[in-house]
Amino acid sequence: MSLPSPAAARDPVTPEGRLEPMTPELWESGPPLQAQPLLRREAKGEEEEGEETGVQGTWGTRAAEQRRRGLGEAAEAAAAEEGQVEAGGAAAAAAAGSGSPAGGAGDSRECWRRLLAWLRRRQPQCCPCAAPLSRSAAHCCHGGTKMAALAYNLGKREINHYFSVRSAKVLALVAVLLLAVCHLASRRYRGNDSCEYLLSSGRFLGEKVWQPHSCMMHKYKISEAKNCLVDKHIAFIGDSRIRQLFYSFVKIINPQFKEEGNKHENIPFEDKIASVKVDFLWHPEVNGSMKQCIKVWTEDSVAKPHVIVAGAATWSIKIHNGSNEALSQYKMNITSIAPLLEKLAKTSDVYWVLQDPVYEDLLSENRKMITNEKIDAYNEAAVSILNSSTRNSKSNVKMFSVSKLIAQETIMESLDGLHLPESSRETSAMILMNVYCNKILKPVDGSCCQPRPPLTLIQKLAACFFTLSIIGYLIFYIIHRNAHRKNKPCTDLESGEEKKNIINPPVSPLEILLQSFCKLGLIMAYFYMCDRANLFMKENKFYTHSTFFIPIIYILVLGVFYNENTKETKVLNREQTDEWKGWMQLVILIYHISGASTFLPVYMHIRVLVAAYLFQTGYGHFSYFWIKGDFGIHRVCQVLFRLNFLVVVLCIVMDRPYQFYYFVPLVTVWFMVIYVTLALWPQIIQKKANGNCFWHFGLLLKLAFLLLCICFLAYSQGAFEKIFSLWPLSKCFELKGNVYEWWFRWRLDRYVVFHGMLFAFIYLALQKRQILSEGKGEPLFSNKVSNFLLFISVVSFLTYSIWASSCKNKAECNELHPSVSVVQILSFILIRNIPGYARSVYSSFFAWFGRISLELFICQYHIWLAADTRGILVLIPGNPMLNIIVSTFIFVCVAHEISQITNDLAQIIIPKDNSSLLKRLVCIAAFFCGLLILSSIQDKSRH
């Protein structure tokens, strides 16, 4: 047996160290340094695991208790083997109860010595009935397990110490700065024109979904295309391939346009209503005929097309049998045409279409000379000549080379090996439409070829405010730091100990205010960079079943793994509702980023999750007002501030209407409805109703009247729109000039808040009469009733899922959703709460996300998704998995920080003192009046 190293002999955590005898000097030195922090923490009973990671003292509680219990048992066993049970118990108590110097260093060393002696002397066995093992095997089986657990827990605490939520946010900040620098350098090196990327690069996400590099492509509808091309003239010049592109382009404007007539002649198209003219001019070779056609347009007296799309080569290869002389002639002809195209490009958009590859195996005998090698040679000639037509500047003639990439993926589907399949031609035509129309119509999901939107007056004022806040906080911090240095503890020369001159003063509200706005300003700068400044890339969504269901399974496993006991076992207790909000929010996030709204069964189940949020709104606020009876203005302002603060800031910074973040207006309005319903005379609360059952009947009448109002507004769209079209409500609820979107969102979940209020009333009434058994581990009702309700709940839950999965029409399912969504919600609540064991545990993983669910829902619009949720933010191009991991990490850190900022500001801006609160409300009202005036000025300047 080889001798252990000196380090191993001194370290009882290693197996070799435990087997070697300990010298008296080593016993006197006490526990090893690596184990001292753990023993001190165990002795003090600190339950810090989870707090460092942001989960308030729940994740590591049971593990800490088990370790303390195990330490005490081990010390008592060691003492018992030496015949000193009572003394050993006292030593164990000293070690477990006092890790401080006051407890006595000798007692601590004695406990440590007995613990090691017991571990060394005990006969290790893998199980009680196992035969004695050899010393090395036994040591590996039992002693190794003990010390491995000790090392694991020590390492876990070290990880939590160095990697907390705060350190995660610092890491996220560093990642953002590095990514911003990289993208800035990339754009400076490769250029900042997304049109070039659209015309030259991209990839297929699916069979027919084309994704340009770094930007999003909009799919134009007929009305949008006509609106963009009104009074415009587009000309296509070239051979049969250009003719195909012409047909696909025209079909975007008029899908009924048929491909008929003589193929080797000019083909006109005109939409007189939209005043759009599109012509195809048959010029299959780059020769004098094409040159003459282009030359006519260069004359000042002739009307020029707004867009010219030209290209030809395959006919020259075919007619001249692929000879080199034909290539030389092609170069000469295109050289003579290049100055004319350059001149036209000063007033019109000119695109030269490079030749697509062919599928040589399918070519007919009279086209066998058209090879990909010849096509590449002709393309190289066109690119070199057209790009060198201007000596001192970049050519204005744009190369349409993206069709080559499209053809490389789809030419195998060609019928003759030369002409592209229809889906590929449609993609090329849609790219042309994006190149020309994006800068005119500026669609949200068409970021290619769109310039950065100019800053509005309100955005400029917001930038100034946040800049001043950052400067103010830095000044405040420097002054505070200098004052702290002056009051730094001095050293007493006689005792060698430090003396503190003063106690650090508490943090002032002004410092919290400046710090919060400083951090918020930096966060808003990141929001703007992600979704307005075109610094980071954006991509279109593409749905597959795997992109939705695999992440769902992954988070489900994590959620089940991190489970803890609840502090209370009541129905829908705080931990359980946080867990519920957390897993629902994670599912909704995956739904949004995967583009699963195109899959109707998933869409219908997500609608239930949104309804469940509103159900919790009705349940939670009704329960609070019913039990507490607190209808004061402070409570109302606190709730309204926490709900709307982030959205108001984003409306200002991102230049978006309030209704754009539809869920917050929805929750805000329903909160006010609940408040008004219960606060209006007569105010009926639980304390009053307990004295007289008549008040219960009065509350039911209130709820019935509320239901009547909901039904009236739901089926009277005109009355609803008149109410919310009144100024200033219209400024909050209008989207694109009308309140239809708001009416649709409100109507879609119109009953579920009422259902939540009614459920809370019934549950609290049953609880008051002690009909429910809410003890730990007890079923909610008697066994028979519980089993019956569980069976009904499971059947109802599955029935709804089957119905939602069989939906064929989204409009019809949306019509039924408000009435039937409560079935699955109530089924889930009963399944989750009837069994006592299910009600006694919760997922701390989901609950952590549930506490920041509102911030996650709002922040996803701009810093996780892109283009106002239409696309995906790309921080790391070329690696989708790594991009999702990094962007999600930053996104969660930002949401958590905003939640803390909101809570800090709520305490300052909404004080408990009514007189101070009224003054703040006057200031807030003045702020919103100024905002409305500035918004009106902006709207007039835009029009």
Secondary structure by P-SEA (a helix, b strand, c coil): cccccccccccccccccccccccaaaaaacccccaaaaaaaaaaccccccccccccccccaaaaaaaaaaaaaaaaaaaaaaccaaaaaaaaaaaaccccccccaaaaaaaaaaaaaaaaccccccccccccccaaaaaaccaaaaaaaaaaaaaaaaaaaaccaaaaaaaaaaaaaaaaaaaaaaaaaaccccccccccccccccccccccccbbbbbccaaaaaaaaccbbbbbbccaaaaaaaaaaaaaacccccccccccbbbbbbccccbbbbbbbbbccccaaaaaaaaaaacccbbbbcbbbbcccaaaaaaacccaaaaaaaaaaaaaaaaaaaaaaacbbbbbbccccccccccccccccccaaaaaaaaaaaaaaaaaccccccccccccaaaaaaaaaccccccccccccaaaaaaaaaaaaaacccccccccccccccccccccaaaaaaaaaaaaaaaaaaaaaaaaaaaaaaacccccccccbbbbccccccccaaaaaaaaaaaaaaaaaaaaaacccccbbbbbbbbcccccaaaaaaaaaaaaabbbbbcccccccaaaaaaaaaaaaaaaaaaaaacccccaaaaaaaaaaaaaaaaaaaaaaaaaaaacccccaaaaaaaaaaacaaaaaaaaaaccccccaaaaaaaaaaaaaaaaaaaccccccaaaaaacaaaaaaaaaaaaaaaaaaaaaaacaaaaaaaaacccccccccccccaaaaaaaaaacccaaaaaaaaaaaaaaaaaacccccccccccccaaaaaaaaaaaaaaaaaaaaaaaacccaaaaaaaccccaaaaaaaaaaaacccaaaaacccaaaaaaaaaaaaaaaacccccccccccbbbbcccccaaaaaaaaaaaaaaaaaaaaaaaaaaaaaaccccaaaaaaaaaaaaaaaaaaaaaaaaaaaaac
